[in-house]
Amino acid sequence: MLGVVRKLNVAALIETFCPPHPAHLLSCGRGVEALLLAILDGHHALYKVGRRLEERGMLPLLQPGLNRTSLHDDRLGQILDALFAAHLNRVFGAIALNALEVYALSTPWLHQDTTTITLYGAYAEEARPAQEPVPPRPAYGHSKDGHEDLKQVLLRLGVSSDGLPLRMGVRDGNTSDSTETPVAIEECVALGLDGVRGIVADSKAYCKRTLGLCLEQRVGLITLVPRTCAVRQELETWGQQQGALPLLLDKPGRTSQEPPRRWHGHSVTRPVEVEYADGRLAVEEIRFLVVHSSQLAQQAAIASTAAQTKEAQRIAEHIQRVEARWFACAADAEAAITD
């Protein structure tokens, strides 16, 4: 791993944002290398980094004459503070762009997504600095891993088609995907990468501003239109009225027992409202792809059958409970049935 980090010149890039200080034996760049090695070794606690790397014989690889006392937790904490003050997005973007150049990777499609990072422990409210960079605030919000009782932060990540991270950001734990995803897409496009054909994101990416941004930058957007949008409802109705949509893709089943997986679809255009950078709203013709998936249709049928079975079982249990009770009159029995 250290060889890859050195090939990407990560330490030197970091030191352009966090210049070395004569009083510090350990520079920010070398400190980050030490932290990466410690993380891969499985120990994230800062006070353990120097000892663990010394036990592994890695200190001479980092820097000649370096000893474990130079990797104390105070110095590593200062390095993390310096990186944050230098704006992590700028540092991360510089490293990612250098990786694209070093490995000659193309980026025709940028993939954008968000997730939540669950945090444990007590996080007291702190004063928010007015001029300095504002750190993300742990807060309760919609948890993507089911831990609604714990505080979290929101992580957004943009990657290339090959999975290379290009841009990342951490936001307050109660930040909504619906507002954050379009902002993240705009920042990904602002990287100015050559050969970008479009963005791939989930349904949170579909909004007026994202559509306007893609038209401005002349890039595509692959996303799922939310069910609540009128254009999706209209296109679903249109698709159901068609006799047979053209076959787009045909794949064998994942197992010998599974039927072939087929996707039928048709490209259509519809006028929808978009928002441009100056806040102007306009109605533009946007291309949509109406797709019917045999695999998803089968999953939907199975889910519907399971739901009907569960509902029938619930009704049968309710009838059984009602029949097991005694009632003084017919009116009481009728009232119990409707409960």
C-alpha angles and dihedrals in degrees: 000000000000089000091057091048091051092047089054090049090229096160094053092047091051091049091058086065096035107032117208118259120219091229092060120078090190115059123209092252095053090042090057090050089053091050092050091052091048093050092052088049088058100247116111100168108111095219090059098052099086095044095047095048090048090052089051092049092239101126095087088052092057100048135339112256093015116143134187094259090065089060096061119147094251092059093044089049090052089052092053090048091050091051091051092048089052089056112257093224091061093047093045092046093051092052093046094049090049090051090054090053097043095049095033093233121174120222108201092150129032116206117209127189142149135217138172128249113211117221129201128208135035119315113187120205111262131197111268112233113235100209105023125075109284115232118224112269119229107233142155114269144132104320118211092202097048100256098128090155094062132072119247147174127229118242120198121190134185117198138177123248087266091055097255109150110238105170136009138180138180120212139180114295094245095052112128121238089219093064099032101049096062090048091050091050091051090053092048091053089047089065086082096219117179119247098017109160099177155317129273116204142140126268093282087075093066108098139117095264095050091050090049091048092052091050091049094049094036094233130132129245123214110193142126113260109232117250090237092065116100092221091059092049091049093048093047089054090047092050093050090054093056118096100222127346119220117268110255102174137005122193132170119248119272089245133027089255095053119090119238116282114235133183119199121185151143134217116235137168126226133179111248134167117258133182124225128208093264090057093255116146120214139165112242135175108254125187117234129186115220108205133184114196119198090204094053090044089054091048090049091050091050091048091048092050091049091049092050091049091050092048092049090050091050091051092047091051091049092050090049091052092049093048091051092060128083120228131198094220144359092263092060091050093050090049091052091052092056094048 
